[in-house]
Amino acid sequence: MTRTVSRSPVTLPLSLTPEQAAAIAVALAAQPDGPYAAEGRGALDKVIAALEPDPRRREALMASTLLVRVEAGRAAAVRTVAEQGLTQHRVLVLHYRDGKGAASRREVEPQLLARTADREYLVAWCRERQAMRWFRLDRIESAQLTAETAPRRDPATFGAPPAGDHPTHPAGRALRPRAEESRPRLTLLPGGRQV
């Protein structure tokens, strides 16, 4: 004879500030395909229900988290294509929007993915500009992998991350780290993965 043990959820008293609850909601919405995704969606529903008892306003909150999920999905798709371009040594076509909102289409030869303290970049040779560029990943609206081989470039030409919001500094040239800078600006793992 077998016994079935049913587990009921344990209810814990929980006190969150509105800011903490909003942070949890945004974090859960930003990882739609992460570990425990189904449980995360259930937790998100509970957090929003606790935040807003009015069904109409709760529906509006759920719609706003959908935008976060869509943006997270777009960012993951761009990163996946960039990683494929790097590992397969293939040219990418980027649809990029600069800091002023101007859109452009760029054919690039990806060289590495890099992370600074607050930004992630695709470092690539831009065929239009005929120079190395640091493209902010959050400004790449879409990326397509082509069948064309992307040559590897000399890492000494990569320069340093831009200080402003443009793919390079205002002088329009690839930057080299200054000798007086003793600490590294980014850490790279084999295969272009960043930490």
N, C-alpha and C positions, 0 to 999 in steps of 0.2 A: 504494500500500500504506500503510495507516494502522497506527500503533503505539499500543497501549493502554498507558498508563503507570499503574501501580497505585501508590497511595500507602499506605504503611503508617504507622500512627501512630508518632510519635517518642516514645520513653519517656525521660523526664527523671528523674533522681534528685530526689526531693522529700522534704523532712523537715518535717512539720507537728506542732505540739503538739496534744494532744487538743482544747484550746480553739479553736485555729485551724481544725481540721477541723470541729468542731461549728458554728463561725461560717459556714463555707462551706456546710455542709449546710443550715442554717437559711435562709441567703440564697437558695440555689438553690430550696428548697422554697417560699419566700415569693413567688417570681416564676414561677408555673407557666405563664403565657402571655406571658412576656417574650421579648425577642429571643433567638434560638438556644434556644428552649424544649426541643426534642428533645435537643440537645447538652447542655443543662443537666441534663436527667433522666439522661442517660448518665453525666455527671460525678458527679451525686449518688449514683448506684448505685456508682460506683468509690470515692468517698470513704467511703461507708458500709461497703463491702466491706473497705477498708483499715483502717477503724476497728475492725471486728468480724468476725473470721474465722468465728465460730460461726454457722451458718445460722439457728438459732432466735433468737438474740439480734439478729442482723442484721435478721430479719423484724420484731422489736419496734421497732428503730430506724426502719425504713421506715414502720411504722404511725405513729410519733410525728411524722414529717415530713409525713404525710398531714394531721394536724391543723393544722399550720402552713399547708399549702396550702389547706385549707378556709377557715381564718380569712382568709387573703389574698384568696381569691375572694369572700368575704362583704364584706370591706372595699372591694374594687373595685366590687362591685355597688352598695353604698351610695353610694360616691362618684359613680358614673355617674348614678344617679337624682338625687342632689343637684345635679349639674351640669346635668342636663336641666331640673330645676325652676328653676334660676337662669336658664338661657338662654331657656327658654320662658315664664318668668314664671308658673309654675303652683304651686298649693298642693301640699304634700307631707304624707303621713301617715307619721309616724315611730313606730316601736316603740323606746322609749328606756329604758335602764337606768341609774339614777343611781349615784353612788359608794357608796351603801349597799346596792345590789342591787335597789332597788325599781323595778319595771317600770311604764311608763306608755305610753299612746297619745296622741300629740300631733298636732294639725293645725297646720301652720306655713306661714308665707309666707317662703320663702328669700330672703335678701338678698345674702349673699356667703359664700365659703369663705375661711377665714383660717388662717394657720399662725403659731404663736409658736415660740419656740426648741425646745419639746418637745411641743407638741400641735397637732392640727388641729381646726378647729371649723367648724360650719355656723352662721352667724349668721342668725337667723330670728325673725320676729314669731310668738310663741306665742299662738294664739287662746284656749287655756285660761287662761293667765296674764294675757292682755291686756298683754304686755310683750315687749320684745326679749330674746332669750335666746341664749347661746353654747352650742350643743350639741356636746359632744366627739364627733368622728366615730367613735372607737373604742368608744363606748357606744351608738351607733345600731345596733340589732340588725337592723332592716330599714327600708326606705323605699319608699313607693309614690307614684307620680306621679298626680295627679288631673287632671280636665279643667277645674277651676276656676282662673280667673286670680288670680294673687297680685299685689296692688298693690305698687309700689315705695315704700319708706319713706325718710324723710329720713336720710342717712348720719350726721347729728349725733346721732341717737338710738341708734346702734349701741353706744356705750360702748366699754369696753376688755375684754380677755380676763379671765375670772375668775381670782382668785388661788388659790381652792380648787378642789374637785372638783365644785361645784354649778354649774348653768348660769349663775347670777349669784352675787354675793357674798351673805353671810348677810343683809344688810339687805333683799334681795329687790328691789333696784332696778337699773336699767341704770346702769352706771358711765360717768362721763366722765373722760377723761384729765386728770390734774392739770396745772396750768400749769407746775409745776417740772420735769416730765418733758420733757426736751428732745429725747430720741431717740425715733424711732418704734418701736412695739412689734411691728409687722408690716408686711409689704410686700405690696401687692396689684397684680395685673396687670389689664388690662381684661378684663371678663367674669367677674370674681370669682376668677380663678386666683391661687393663692398661690405665693410663692417663699420 
